[in-house]
Amino acid sequence: MAEVHSIGGFGFDSNIYLIIDETVALIDAGTGMNFESVKRNLADFNLKPGDIELIINTHCHFDHAGGDRDFVAAGCEVSIHELEAELLRKGDQTITLAGGFGGRLGPMEVARELREGDRIKLGKLKLEVLHTPGHTLGSICLYEPKQRLLFSGDTVFCEGIGRVDLPTGDAAAMLKSLRRLARLEVQKLLPGHGPVVEESADMHVRMAHRLVKESRW
């Protein structure tokens, strides 16, 4: 059985999810400003940064992707949706909001550009890539249908949704993405920020969709 652990969320960092399977992976990597704390949490599982083989970014914002470079330096590969790959390669400062977090995103190599419907096989865990624009143009969620896990990035949280008023945000696209997610069977919701929902998480997703729909964006 694959293991999933939360090892981040310090300060401005996004939640960072560690997946221990045949491939050891991270879902997002935070800002990188709290890398020492992240390393200490990895050490609790007898892991070092060099043991992380793959980072899957849910989107390009600095609080999720700024920490990628520390792991790339240790030999890790980075993946992100194809619409945002060039932003990381060029070290974009504007759309990634790096300056807003008081940081700077250095250019980095992107090993894999993700697309709608891709399957990421980590071992026992097989994640389906869902393109869910709204928060950003290239936002994705990752769905594991057998265990009904949803890594939702900044598309939907325990009690809310991601902002749509930032660069490449789109309210109409967010509503469409939430409508799609509301059709899924989701037992456990692992969002980009805030608490994990351990049970009956699809209720939270449907509630988010309903609230946005009724707001008549």
Secondary structure, DSSP 8 states (H G I E B T S, - for coil): --EEEE----TT----EEEESSSEEEE----STTHHHHHHHHHTTT--GGG--EEE-SS--HHHHTTHHHHHHTT-EEEEETTTHHHHHHT-SSTT-TGGGT---------EEE-TT-EEE-SS-EEEEEE-TTSSTT-EEEEETTTTEEEEETTEETTEE--SSSTT--HHHHHHHHHHHTTS--SEEEESSS--B-S-THHHHHHHHHHHHHTT-
